Amino acid sequence: MHTKGVRPPPGHPRRYIVIGVLGMLAMLAALSSLLLGPVALSPERILEALVGHGDAIASTIVLELRLPRTLLGLIVGAMLGLSGAVLQGFLRNPLAEPAVLGTSNAASLGAVTALYFGLAEWHPAILPALAVVSALGSLGLLFLLAGNSESPLTLILAGIAVATLAGAGISLSLNLSPNPFAAMEIMNWLLGSLENRSFVHVWIALPCVVVGMVLLLWDARALDALTLGEDGARALGVSLGITRLRLLLGTAIGVGGAVAVSGAIGFVGLIVPHIIRPLTDRSPSAILVPSAIAGAALLTSADIAVRLIGTTAELKLGVVTAFLGIPVFLVHLLRERRLW
C-alpha cells in the first residue's frame, strides 16, 4: 500500500470499548444460535455434543445443523458488514454496499446458472465456484466500463450497469426455467437462507472470506486519505489505481464466496456501518473492524429470528434483512430531503 505520509487518525477513546462490546454481542448471538431452535436442548446436552460426548440426537442437531449454521452466520455477516463499510468509505457514498458495484447480483447470477443447468447437483463446490467466478467476471466488466477513471461516480454508474445486466440474466433464467420446481429452487436461493447448510459450505466460504477481508483491511488508512478527495489522497502518497484494484478484488472474492453459500442477502452492508459510525470518530478506517463484528452479530441474530418466528414455512433470511434496511433509507430520506 503506497500511503507514505498518511498519519493515522487520533485514536478514539471508545474504539476498543466498542469493539469489546460488539465482540460480546457476537458471542452472545453465536451461543443463542446454538441454544435456540425448534427442538429444545439443554445447555448441558449442547456442551456434551460439542466436546464429542453427547447423545446421538443432540450431536446430530448441534454438530450437523446448528453449528455450521452459526458459523456461516458469523462468517457471511462479517464479510457483508466489512465490505459495506469499505465501499461507503471508498465511494464516499453513505448508501453504498456490495450491490452498488454489481458484485452481489453477479455472484447470484453465477449461482442461478448452476441451479438452472443442474450443475449444482454434480458437486457442492460447483455452485460457489460459479458464484465467485461470476463476481470476478463482474469486476472485469466494471473495469472495462469505468476505464481509467478513478472517480467514485464513474464506478457507481458502471456498477449499476453491471448489476442491471446481472439482474436481467437472473430474470431471464426464471422466465425460461424448464419446470416450476427449478424456478422455485432458484427463487428460494435468491431469497437467501442459512437453512440446511453443512460444514462443506463453511469450508467453501471461509477461504474466500478470509482473502477478501485481508484485501479490504489492507487499505484502511488509504480510505482516511480519500476523505480529502482524489487529489489530496495522491498528495499523501496513495496510489488510487492499486487501492481500487485491491478493494474491488477483496469485495468480489469475499462477497462472492459469502453469497455463494448463503444466497442473496442484502442490506447488511448498508445497515451496519450506519449503526457503528456514531460510536466511533467517524473516520472510514475506524469503522471497519467494528462493522465486521457487528455484521456477524446482526446476521446471526436475524437467523435466530427466522427460526423462532412461528410460520408454516421458515422465513427467508434475505427477507428479514430487507425489512431491516427500510428504516435506514427512511432516515436518510428524512435527513437529506432538505437538500433536494
C-alpha positions as CSV (number, residue, x, y, z in Angstrom):
1,M,0.0,0.0,0.0
2,H,1.5,3.3,-1.1
3,T,0.4,5.6,1.7
4,K,3.7,7.3,2.7
5,G,2.9,10.4,4.7
6,V,-0.6,9.3,5.8
7,R,-0.9,9.6,9.5
8,P,-3.4,7.5,11.4
9,P,-6.3,9.5,12.8
10,P,-6.2,10.1,16.5
11,G,-7.4,7.1,18.5
12,H,-11.0,7.4,19.6
13,P,-11.2,6.7,23.4
14,R,-14.3,4.5,22.9
15,R,-12.9,2.5,19.9
16,Y,-11.7,-0.5,21.9
17,I,-14.7,-0.4,24.2
18,V,-17.0,-0.5,21.1
19,I,-15.1,-3.5,19.7
20,G,-15.2,-5.3,23.0
21,V,-19.0,-4.8,23.4
22,L,-19.6,-5.8,19.8
23,G,-17.5,-8.9,20.3
24,M,-19.5,-9.9,23.3
25,L,-22.7,-9.3,21.4
26,A,-21.4,-11.5,18.6
27,M,-20.5,-14.3,21.1
28,L,-23.9,-14.0,22.7
29,A,-25.6,-14.3,19.3
30,A,-23.5,-17.4,18.5
31,L,-24.3,-19.0,21.8
32,S,-28.0,-18.2,21.3
33,S,-27.9,-19.7,17.9
34,L,-26.6,-23.0,19.3
35,L,-29.2,-22.9,22.1
36,L,-32.3,-21.8,20.3
37,G,-34.3,-23.7,17.7
38,P,-37.4,-25.8,17.1
39,V,-36.0,-28.6,19.2
40,A,-35.3,-27.6,22.8
41,L,-31.9,-28.7,24.1
42,S,-30.4,-28.0,27.5
43,P,-27.0,-26.2,27.7
44,E,-25.5,-29.4,29.2
45,R,-26.6,-31.5,26.2
46,I,-25.2,-28.9,23.8
47,L,-21.9,-28.7,25.6
48,E,-21.6,-32.5,25.7
49,A,-22.3,-32.6,21.9
50,L,-19.6,-30.0,21.2
51,V,-17.0,-31.9,23.1
52,G,-17.9,-35.2,21.5
53,H,-19.7,-36.9,24.3
54,G,-23.3,-36.1,23.5
55,D,-26.2,-38.5,22.7
56,A,-26.9,-39.2,19.0
57,I,-29.9,-36.8,18.7
58,A,-28.1,-33.9,20.4
59,S,-24.9,-34.5,18.4
60,T,-26.8,-34.5,15.1
61,I,-28.7,-31.4,15.8
62,V,-25.8,-29.4,17.2
63,L,-22.9,-30.6,15.0
64,E,-24.7,-31.1,11.7
65,L,-27.4,-28.4,11.8
66,R,-26.8,-25.6,14.3
67,L,-23.0,-25.3,14.5
68,P,-22.5,-24.9,10.7
69,R,-25.4,-22.5,10.5
70,T,-24.0,-20.4,13.3
71,L,-20.5,-20.3,11.8
72,L,-21.9,-19.3,8.4
73,G,-24.0,-16.5,10.1
74,L,-20.8,-15.1,11.7
75,I,-18.7,-15.5,8.5
76,V,-21.2,-14.2,6.0
77,G,-22.3,-11.3,8.3
78,A,-18.8,-10.2,9.0
79,M,-17.9,-10.1,5.3
80,L,-21.0,-8.2,4.3
81,G,-20.6,-5.7,7.2
82,L,-16.9,-5.1,6.4
83,S,-17.5,-4.7,2.6
84,G,-20.3,-2.2,3.2
85,A,-18.1,-0.1,5.4
86,V,-15.2,-0.2,3.0
87,L,-17.3,0.7,0.0
88,Q,-19.0,3.6,1.8
89,G,-15.6,5.0,2.6
90,F,-14.1,4.4,-0.8
91,L,-17.0,5.7,-2.8
92,R,-17.9,8.3,-0.2
93,N,-21.5,7.3,-0.6
94,P,-23.5,6.5,2.6
95,L,-25.8,4.2,0.7
96,A,-23.0,2.1,-0.9
97,E,-22.9,-1.7,-0.4
98,P,-21.7,-4.7,-2.5
99,A,-24.8,-4.5,-4.7
100,V,-23.8,-1.0,-5.8
101,L,-20.9,-2.4,-7.7
102,G,-22.9,-5.3,-9.1
103,T,-20.9,-7.9,-7.1
104,S,-23.9,-9.4,-5.3
105,N,-26.0,-9.6,-8.4
106,A,-23.2,-11.1,-10.4
107,A,-22.5,-13.7,-7.8
108,S,-26.2,-14.5,-7.7
109,L,-26.2,-14.9,-11.4
110,G,-23.4,-17.5,-11.3
111,A,-25.2,-19.5,-8.6
112,V,-28.5,-19.3,-10.6
113,T,-26.7,-20.6,-13.7
114,A,-25.5,-23.6,-11.7
115,L,-29.1,-24.2,-10.5
116,Y,-30.7,-23.6,-13.9
117,F,-28.4,-26.1,-15.8
118,G,-28.4,-28.6,-12.9
119,L,-24.6,-28.2,-12.4
120,A,-25.1,-27.8,-8.6
121,E,-26.1,-31.5,-8.4
122,W,-22.7,-32.7,-9.7
123,H,-20.7,-31.4,-6.7
124,P,-21.5,-29.0,-3.8
125,A,-18.5,-26.8,-4.8
126,I,-19.7,-26.1,-8.3
127,L,-22.4,-23.5,-7.2
128,P,-20.0,-21.4,-5.1
129,A,-17.3,-21.7,-7.7
130,L,-19.5,-20.3,-10.4
131,A,-20.7,-17.5,-7.9
132,V,-17.1,-16.5,-7.3
133,V,-16.1,-16.7,-10.9
134,S,-19.2,-14.5,-11.9
135,A,-18.3,-12.0,-9.2
136,L,-14.7,-11.8,-10.6
137,G,-16.1,-11.5,-14.1
138,S,-18.3,-8.6,-13.0
139,L,-15.1,-7.0,-11.7
140,G,-13.5,-7.2,-15.1
141,L,-16.6,-5.8,-16.7
142,L,-16.6,-3.0,-14.1
143,F,-13.0,-2.0,-15.0
144,L,-13.9,-2.2,-18.7
145,L,-16.8,0.2,-18.3
146,A,-15.1,2.5,-15.9
147,G,-11.9,2.7,-17.9
148,N,-9.0,4.6,-16.3
149,S,-11.3,6.9,-14.4
150,E,-10.7,7.0,-10.6
151,S,-13.9,8.9,-9.9
152,P,-16.3,7.2,-7.4
153,L,-19.3,8.4,-9.5
154,T,-17.9,6.6,-12.6
155,L,-17.5,3.3,-10.6
156,I,-21.1,3.7,-9.2
157,L,-22.6,4.2,-12.6
158,A,-20.6,1.3,-14.0
159,G,-21.7,-0.8,-11.1
160,I,-25.3,0.0,-11.7
161,A,-24.9,-1.2,-15.3
162,V,-23.3,-4.4,-14.2
163,A,-25.9,-5.0,-11.5
164,T,-28.7,-4.4,-14.1
165,L,-27.2,-6.7,-16.6
166,A,-26.8,-9.5,-13.9
167,G,-30.4,-8.9,-12.7
168,A,-31.6,-9.2,-16.3
169,G,-29.8,-12.5,-16.6
170,I,-31.4,-13.8,-13.4
171,S,-34.9,-12.7,-14.6
172,L,-34.2,-14.5,-17.9
173,S,-33.3,-17.7,-16.2
174,L,-36.6,-17.5,-14.2
175,N,-38.6,-16.8,-17.3
176,L,-37.1,-19.7,-19.3
177,S,-36.9,-22.1,-16.4
178,P,-37.7,-25.6,-17.7
179,N,-40.1,-26.5,-14.9
180,P,-41.8,-24.9,-11.9
181,F,-39.6,-26.9,-9.5
182,A,-36.4,-25.4,-11.0
183,A,-37.9,-21.9,-10.8
184,M,-38.9,-22.5,-7.2
185,E,-35.4,-23.7,-6.3
186,I,-33.9,-20.5,-7.9
187,M,-36.4,-18.3,-6.1
188,N,-35.7,-19.9,-2.7
189,W,-31.9,-19.4,-3.2
190,L,-32.4,-15.8,-4.3
191,L,-34.3,-15.1,-1.0
192,G,-31.3,-16.0,1.0
193,S,-31.0,-18.5,3.8
194,L,-28.6,-20.5,6.0
195,E,-31.0,-23.4,6.4
196,N,-29.7,-26.9,5.7
197,R,-26.1,-25.8,5.5
198,S,-23.2,-28.1,6.5
199,F,-19.5,-27.8,7.2
200,V,-18.9,-28.3,3.4
201,H,-20.4,-24.8,3.0
202,V,-18.3,-23.4,5.8
203,W,-15.1,-24.7,4.2
204,I,-16.2,-23.3,0.9
205,A,-17.0,-19.8,2.2
206,L,-14.2,-19.4,4.7
207,P,-11.1,-19.2,2.4
208,C,-12.9,-16.6,0.1
209,V,-14.0,-14.5,3.1
210,V,-10.5,-14.6,4.7
211,V,-8.8,-13.5,1.4
212,G,-11.5,-10.8,0.9
213,M,-11.1,-9.4,4.4
214,V,-7.3,-9.2,4.2
215,L,-7.6,-7.3,0.9
216,L,-10.2,-4.9,2.3
217,L,-8.4,-4.2,5.5
218,W,-5.1,-3.7,3.7
219,D,-6.0,-0.2,2.6
220,A,-7.7,1.1,5.7
221,R,-5.5,4.2,6.0
222,A,-5.9,5.0,2.3
223,L,-9.7,5.3,3.0
224,D,-8.9,8.0,5.5
225,A,-6.8,9.8,3.0
226,L,-9.6,9.7,0.4
227,T,-11.8,11.8,2.6
228,L,-9.6,14.7,1.4
229,G,-10.5,13.8,-2.2
230,E,-8.5,12.2,-5.0
231,D,-6.0,15.0,-5.3
232,G,-5.5,15.1,-1.5
233,A,-5.0,11.4,-1.4
234,R,-2.4,11.5,-4.2
235,A,-0.6,14.2,-2.4
236,L,-0.4,11.9,0.7
237,G,1.2,9.2,-1.4
238,V,-1.9,7.0,-2.0
239,S,-1.9,5.0,-5.3
240,L,-5.5,5.2,-6.3
241,G,-5.3,2.6,-9.0
242,I,-3.7,0.0,-6.8
243,T,-6.1,0.8,-3.9
244,R,-9.1,0.5,-6.2
245,L,-7.9,-2.8,-7.6
246,R,-7.3,-4.3,-4.1
247,L,-10.6,-3.1,-2.7
248,L,-12.6,-4.4,-5.7
249,L,-10.8,-7.7,-5.7
250,G,-11.5,-8.1,-2.0
251,T,-15.1,-7.3,-2.5
252,A,-15.6,-9.7,-5.4
253,I,-13.8,-12.6,-3.8
254,G,-15.2,-12.2,-0.3
255,V,-18.8,-11.3,-1.2
256,G,-18.8,-13.9,-4.0
257,G,-17.8,-16.7,-1.6
258,A,-20.3,-15.5,1.1
259,V,-23.2,-15.1,-1.3
260,A,-22.4,-18.5,-2.8
261,V,-23.4,-20.4,0.4
262,S,-26.0,-18.1,1.8
263,G,-27.9,-16.9,-1.2
264,A,-28.7,-13.3,-1.9
265,I,-28.7,-11.4,1.4
266,G,-28.9,-7.7,1.1
267,F,-28.8,-4.6,3.2
268,V,-26.4,-5.9,5.9
269,G,-23.6,-4.0,4.3
270,L,-25.8,-0.9,4.3
271,I,-27.2,-1.1,7.8
272,V,-24.2,-2.0,9.8
273,P,-21.8,1.0,9.0
274,H,-24.6,3.4,9.9
275,I,-25.1,1.8,13.3
276,I,-21.4,1.8,14.0
277,R,-20.4,5.2,12.7
278,P,-21.9,7.3,15.5
279,L,-20.0,5.2,18.0
280,T,-16.6,6.0,16.6
281,D,-14.6,9.0,15.4
282,R,-16.4,8.6,12.0
283,S,-13.1,8.1,10.1
284,P,-13.5,5.3,7.5
285,S,-10.8,3.2,9.0
286,A,-12.3,3.3,12.5
287,I,-15.5,1.6,11.5
288,L,-14.0,-1.3,9.5
289,V,-13.4,-3.9,12.3
290,P,-16.4,-2.9,14.3
291,S,-18.6,-3.2,11.2
292,A,-17.3,-6.7,10.6
293,I,-18.1,-7.8,14.2
294,A,-21.5,-6.0,14.1
295,G,-22.3,-7.6,10.8
296,A,-21.6,-11.1,12.3
297,A,-23.8,-10.3,15.3
298,L,-26.6,-8.9,13.2
299,L,-26.9,-11.7,10.6
300,T,-26.6,-14.4,13.3
301,S,-29.4,-12.7,15.3
302,A,-31.6,-12.3,12.2
303,D,-31.1,-16.0,11.5
304,I,-32.2,-16.9,15.1
305,A,-35.3,-14.7,14.5
306,V,-36.3,-16.6,11.3
307,R,-36.1,-19.9,13.2
308,L,-38.2,-18.8,16.1
309,I,-40.9,-16.8,14.3
310,G,-43.9,-19.0,14.0
311,T,-44.8,-19.5,10.4
312,T,-45.9,-22.5,8.3
313,A,-42.7,-22.2,6.3
314,E,-39.4,-20.8,7.6
315,L,-38.9,-17.2,6.7
316,K,-36.0,-16.5,4.4
317,L,-33.1,-14.6,5.9
318,G,-32.9,-12.2,2.9
319,V,-36.5,-11.1,3.5
320,V,-35.8,-10.2,7.2
321,T,-32.6,-8.2,6.3
322,A,-34.5,-6.4,3.6
323,F,-37.1,-5.2,6.1
324,L,-34.2,-4.1,8.4
325,G,-32.8,-2.0,5.6
326,I,-36.0,0.0,5.1
327,P,-35.6,2.2,8.2
328,V,-32.1,3.2,7.1
329,F,-33.4,4.5,3.8
330,L,-36.2,6.4,5.5
331,V,-33.7,8.0,8.0
332,H,-31.6,9.2,5.1
333,L,-34.6,10.4,3.2
334,L,-35.8,12.5,6.2
335,R,-32.3,13.8,6.9
336,E,-31.3,14.7,3.3
337,R,-34.5,15.8,1.7
338,R,-33.9,19.4,2.7
339,L,-31.0,19.5,0.3
340,W,-33.1,18.5,-2.7
